């Protein structure tokens, strides 16, 4: 498995985690838990964005991802 593939897998996991945490937030009536889940979801979204940036960088730098025209 290439680095790019591993990064894309981690990106998908981070996006899934963010979605799950957002769902947990909506499913609870406990305001403390709701706040915690929202904060964790935001953190996971930030991680996903950083991973996306890294995926984009790797794909732009690695020759096997460059489009030959």
N, C-alpha and C positions, 0 to 999 in steps of 0.2 A: 504494500500500500504506500503510495507516495505521500509526501508531506502535504501537498494540496488536498489530497483525498482525506487525510486525517483532519486537516483544518476544516474542510467542508462537513465532515461528520461531527466535529465539535460544534460547529456553527449551528447545524440542525438540532443538536441536543440542547444548546443554549436557547434557541428559539422555542423549542418544545417546553423547556423548563419555564421560560417566561410566561408562556401561554397557560401552563398548568397553575402557576402561582397566581396569575390574574383570575383564573377560574376559582381557585380556593378563596380568593378575596371576595368574589361575588357570592360565594356559597355560604359565607359565615355572617352571623349577626353580631359577633363579638368585635367591637370597634378596635380593640388592641390587635387582635389577630388580623383584621382587615387592613389596618395600617402596616403591620409587619409584612403581610403578603404583597401589598402594593409596593413597599420599599424593595423587597426582594425581587419582585418582577421587574422593577426599574433597573436594579443592578444587573439582572440577567440580560435585559435589553441592551444595556451598555456593554456588557461582555460580548454579546452577539455582534454589536456594531464594530467593536475592536477586532473580533475574529474576521468579520467581513472585510475590513480594511486590509488585514493581513492576507486573506485569500486573494484579494485583488492585486496586492503587491506581488505575491508569489507568482501569480499567473502572468503578470506583466514582465517579471524578471526571468522566469525560467523559459529556456528555449523551446521546450516541448509544448508550451502553451501559446507561443507566439504564432499568429496566423501567417502562413506563407502565401504570398499573392503572386 
